[in-house]
Amino acid sequence: MGASMEATLELWALSLRDVKARMRPLFTQERVAASAGLFLDGLLGPERRKTGWMRAEAAGDPGPWRQQAILGRGRWDADALRDVVRDYALDTLSDPDAVLVIDETGFLKQGKASCGVGRQYTGSAGKITNCQIGVFAAYVSRHGHAFVDRALYLPKGWTGDPARLAAAHVPEGTGFATKPHLAVRMVERTMAAGVPFAWVAADTVYGVSELEMALRRAGKGYVLGMPSTQEVWSSGMRPDVAGMAEDVAAALAPSGWQRLSAGAGTKGPRVYDWAYVELADLDGPAQGYSGSHGLWTRGLLVRRSVADGACAFFATWCPAGTGIGTLVAVEGSRWAIEDSFETAKTELGLDHNESRSWHGWHRHVSLVMLAFAMLATIRHRANRPAPQKTLRRLSRQPQPSPAGPSRKSAASPPAWHSAASVRPTLSPGRSGAGRTKPPPNAHT
C-alpha cells in the first residue's frame, strides 16, 4: 500500500468500526451483535483456519458456542446482510462502467448432511467430487472489486427430497433453479437496488442461456462464454458467417487477430491473441429489448493462447461501435472474481464453514463478503492520491541549494506519488486464465 503504517492502521480501525455499525441493526440483542462483531474479527485475524474453535480462541471465549450460534441458532436475516455488504462496497467502488462478474466456486465436504452437498463438478478441484456449489456476483470497477451477491446451488437430489430440505432448514417454497437462473436473479436484484454497471461477464456455464435474453432486455452489455461447438451466424448487412464457433475462428485470416492484454495478472500482463467477429446490428426496442436503446451489435469474441493456440469463445452484446479493446477488458475482468475466491478462501475462511444448514451457509458467506469488502475499501482508500492542497504544499517546499542536495534523498518519490501508482485491487491471486472447465454437458 502507498499509505504509511500509521495511516493504514487508522484506516483499519475506522473501517472495522464502520462495518460493525452498519450490521448492528440486523440484530435485536446487543450480545448477539457483539458476537457477530467478534466473528468478523476472527475472519480478519491471522489464524489460518477460521473454524469455530479458532475464532472462539481469538475472541477469548471458552468454547465455540457463541460463534456457532451466529450461524445457526441466532435470529437474523442473511439477505439483509448481503444488502449491507453491497451498499457498503458501492460507497467506494461505484462506477457506471463497472462489470458484474458471475462465477461459481466449490466447497469440498464430507458426508451428505451439509445443505446442497453432492457429487458434482467444481472448478476448485477440477473434477466431480462431493461438494457444495456457491454462485457469486462480484462488482468490478476501476476502483477495485468485491462480492455483492451469492446463492447456494441446490441439485435436484435435494429439491426433490422434502425431508432433506426440512432437515437443512431450507426455506419453504425453495425449488430447483439452474445456475444461469440463479445468475439472472442476482442481476435482477442488483438492478433493482440501483447499482450502476454497464456489463456482465461470465464463463460457459452461464452463456447462451436465459441470462443473455435478460441482459438484452435490461440494456446491459455482456461477454459470456460459449462452447466451441456452439453455432453462430450473421444477419442483415454483415458478411455471411455460419457454423460452429471453432470453425469460424479457424477460417479467420491472420490479419483478423490482434495481440492484446486482458489486464494485469500476478506475473504481468495477461496477453492473448484476440479476434472479434461482428455478426449483426440490431435495433434494441424493435427486437423487443426495451432497455437496449438504439443500435446494438451481436458478435463473437475469440481468445487464443499465445503458448499453445488453445481457444476460448464468447458471445457478445454491446452498443454499436464498441471496439475489441473494450470487450477484451470486460472479459479480462473475470480474473477479479478468481482473485476474490482465492483471497476469500486463503485469508478469510470462505470455505471453513462448519454449519450444515441453509441459513448457516448464507450467514457465513455473507460475513466473509463483508470482511472482503472492507479489505477492498481499505486498499482503495490507502492508495488514493493525496488531495490537491497537499500536492501544492509539496511543490512549494524549498529546493536544494546550489551547494548540493539536501539530506533528504531526491531519488525517493513522495508518498503520494507511490500511492497513486499502486493498482487499487486486493492481494493478488492466481490468474483465472488457466482454470479447468468441464465440457458443457457436465453442468446443470
N, C-alpha and C positions, 0 to 999 in steps of 0.2 A: 504494500500500500504506500501511497505517497505521503500520507499524513504521519505526524510524529507519533511515538508510542503514547505519549500523554493524551494527545487528541484522539487517538484510536480507542484508548481505554474509556475516555469520556463518552465517545460515541456508543460504545458497548453498553455502558451503564444507562445512558439516556434511552437507547433503543430497547433495552430489556424492560425498563420501566414502562415504556410506551406500549409494547405489545401486551404486557400483562394487564395494563389498564384497559386496553381495547377488548380483551377477552373476559374481563371481570364481570360485565353484565350478563354473561351466559350462565352464571352460577348463582343460585338463590342463597347459598350459605357462604360465609366468609372462609370457613375452614376448608371447604371444597375448592374455592378459588385459590386459596393458599397452596393446597396440594397440587392443583393444576400448574401453578407457578413453579413449584419445586420439580414437577415433571418436566417442564420446559427447561429448567436449569440443568436437569440430568441429561437431556438430549444435547445441550450445548456444551456439556462438560467434557473432560479429557478421557473418560472411560471408553475403552474400545467397544465393549459390549454394553448396550443400553437396555439390559434386562431389568425386570422389576427389582431384583436384589441389588443390582449395581446402582440403579437410580436411588433406591432407598438408602443405601450406604452413603452415597454422595449427599443425600438430604439429611443425614443424621437420624433416620428412622430405624427402629429396632427390627423391622421386617418390611416386606414389600406390600403390605395390605393396603395402605393408603394409596400407593402408586397404582395398584391393581384396581382399586375402587373407581379411580378416574376413568378407566376404560370400560368397566363393567357395571358395578352397582350404582354409580352416580347417575343423577338425572340431569342431563344437559344435551343440547342439540348439536351434533357434529356438523350438520349442514350450516347452522348459524356460524360456527367457527370457520367453515370453508369460506363463507361470505366475508367474514372479518379478514381472513388472510388475503382474499382477492382485493378488497378495498385498501388494505394496508400496503400491499405490493404496488398498487396503481398510484399511490401517493408519490412514489419515487420513479417508477418505471414507465408511466403512461406516455404513449406516443401514438398519433393517428396512423403511422405507417408500420405499426408493430405486427408481428406474426404470431398467431396462435398455433402452437405445435401440439399435435395429438400423437401419443405413443403409449405403449404398454410396457410393463415390466413384471417379472415373475417373483414370487416369494416362495422359496422352497420350504416344504413342510413334510412332516411325518404324520402318518395316521390319516383318518377320514373325518375327524370331527370339526376341524377348522373351517369356518364358513367359506364356501366356494372352492374348497380344495378338490383336486382330482388330477388324474393323469392327463396332461395337456402340454402342448408345445410352449416353451418360453425361450425367447432370445437370450435371457440371462444365463441359461445353462446351455443353449444351443441344441436342445433336444427335447423330446417328450419325457416329462418327469412329473412326480407328484408335487403340485404347487398350487398356489393361488395366483390369479392374474388381476392386476390393477390397471385400469386405463386412466391416463392422466392428460391434463391440458397444461401446457406451460406458456406463459406470456413472455415473448422475446422481443426486446426493443434495443435501440442504441444505448439505453441506459443500463441494461443488464437483463437478467431473466429470473423467473420464479414460477413455481407451480400456482395455478389458480383454481383448479378443479380436479376431481378424482372420482372414480367409481369402481366398485368391486364387481368383476365379471362372474356371473353365476352360470355354470354349464347346465345343460338340460337335465343331467343326472341329479342336479339339486332342485331346479324349479319344478321338476315332475315328482318330487317326493315331499309332500306336505309335512310329514313327521320330521324330516331332516331340517326343513326350513324353520319349523317351530323350535326345534332344539337349539338352533343357532340364533334365535330371536330375529329372524328376518322379518321386516315389516309386512303385514298382511297386504295382499294385492300385488306383491312383487313377482313379476313373471319373467320369462326368458327374454333377454334382449341381446342381440348381436353386438359385437364390439363397435361396428360402424354406427349402430343405433345409439349406443352409449355416447359416442362421439358427437352425434347430432344433438343429443340432449345437452351436452356440455356447451356446444356452440350456441344453442338457443338460450341457455342460462346466461352465458357471457354477454350476448347481445341485449338480453332483457335487462341486465344490470347496467347497460350504457357503457360498457368497456370499449375504448377506442382501439380498433385494429383493422388492418386492410387485407390481411392474407391468412390463409390456413395452410399448413404443411403437414403431411403425414406419409407413412410408408404404404406398401401394397395391401396391408390388411384393410385399410380404410379407403383406398382409391377405387374408382369405377363402382360406385355404390350410391345409396341414398344420400350420403354426405355430399356428393357432387351436386345433386339437384338442390339440396337445402342451401348450399353456399351460393349457387347461381341465383336462387330466388332472393337471397339476402343481399346480393350485390357485393360479395366478398370474393377476391381473387384466391386462387389456390394452385398449389403444386403438390399433386397426390401421386404416390407410387402406383404403378400398374405392372402386371405380369408381362414378360417378354412376348407371350403368345396372344396378348390382347389385340383384337382387331381395331385398326384405326382407319379413318377415311376422311377425305377432304370434301368440301362442297362449295357452292357458289362460284366466285371468280378465282378461287385458288387453283393452282396446278393439281392435276389428278394425282391423288395418293390413296392407295388402298392396300391393305394387307396387315399381317401381324407386325407389331411394333419392332421386333428384332429384324424383320426383313426390310422394313422401311429404313431403319438405321444402316443396315448393310449396304443399301443401294445409294447412300449419300456420297457425293463427290468429296474428295479430300478438302476442298475449299469450304465445304459446309460445316467444318469443325473449327472450334476455337479453343485455345488453351486458357482456362480461367481458374481463378482461385474461388473456392466456395467459402472462404473465410479462414481465420487463423485457427490452427489446432495446437495440440501440445508440442508438436515437432515442427511448427512453422506453418506456412500457407498450405491449405488442402487443395492441391492443384489437380485438375482433371481436364480431359478434352470434352467439350460440350457441343451439342448440335440442337437447334431449335427449328421445328417444322410447324409453320402456321397452317392450320387445317381449314378454318372457316371464320369469317367475320359475321357476327350475329347481332341484330338489334335486340337488346335485352328485353324490354317490355313487349315487343312484338312476338318474342318466343315464350312469353308467359312468365318471365323472370322480372317481376315488378321492381325489385331492388337494384337490378343491374341497368342503370340508366345509360343510354347512349349505345355506342358500338363496342362490343367485346369480342375478343379473339379466343377461339378454342384451338389448342395446339398440343404438340408432343415435344417434350424436352428429354434429351438423351445424355446421360453421363457415362463417359468411357474412361476406365482406369488407364493411366499412363504406363503403369507397370506391366499389366497383363492383358489389357484390352477388354476386360470384362465390362459389360454394360448394364446400366440400370435405367429404367424408363419411368416417365412421369407425365400424367395428364395435367394440362394447364388451362386455366381460365383467367383472363386478365383484360383490363381495358385496352382497346386497340392502340397500337403504337408502343406498347411496353417492350423494352429491349431485353435481350437474352441475359444481360448482366443483372438486371433486377430479378429475373426468375432464378438465376443461379444463386443469388444471395438469399432468396426465400428458401430454396431447397437446402442451402447450407445452414440455415438457422436450425434445422433439425438436430445439428450437433449439440445445441444448447440443452436439449432435454436429455440427451445421452449423458452429458456432463452433469446435469442435475441429478439424474438417477444415481450415478456413481458417488457424487458428493453426499447425497442424502443417505445412501446406504453405508458408506465407509465412515462418515463423520457424524451422522445424526441418527443412526439406528432405524432407518426406514424399514428394514427387513428384520428387525429384532422384536417384533410384536409377538407377545406370548398369549394374547387373548384369542379365544376361538369364535367369538360372536360377531355378528354383522356390525353391531354398534362399536365393539372393541376395535375392529379393523378400521372403521371410518374415523373414530376418535384418535387413534394412534397416528394414522396417516395425516390427519388434519393438523395435529400438534407438530409433527415433523415439518409439514408445509409452512407453518408459522415460523418455526426456527429457521428454515431455509430462506424465507422471505426477509427475515431480519438480517441474515448474513448478506443478502443481495443489497439491502438498503444501506448497511454499514459500508460495504465495498464501494458503492456508488458515491456516497457522501464523503468517504475518506479520500477518494480520488478526484473529487471536483477541483477545478482550478480555483485559486484564491480570488476573492472579489476584486473588482477593478481598482477600488481605492487602495487595496494592498499593493497591487501592481504599480500604481502611480507612486506610492511611498517608496517602493523598492527602487524605482527609476530615479528618484531624487537623492539616493544615497551618494555620499562623496565618492569621487573617482580616485583611484590610486594616484599618488603623487608621482611626478616625473622621476623621483629618486628611485623608484622601484615599486613592486606590488605590495599591497597591504598584507598583513599577516593572514588574513582570510583568503584562502586559495580561490582564484577566479576560475579555476578549472572545474569546480563543483557547481552544477546548476542550482538555482534556488529551489526551495522545497516546492513552491507552487508549480514550477516547471516539471519537476519529476511527477507530481500528482497528475498533471494534465496528460502526461504521456502514457499512463497506465491504462490498459483496456478495462473498462468497468464491468468485469464479469467475476463470477465466483471462482474458487480454486479450480484449476483445470482438471479434467478427467480424460479418459480415453476418447479419441475421436470415434464417432459412430460410423465412419466410412466403411470399416471392415466388418460390421456387425452381421452375423449369420442370420439369415431369414429362411423360413421354411418355404416350400412350394405353396402356391396359392391355396390348394385344396387341403393343406394341413391346418387351416384356421377355420374357426366357425364364423 
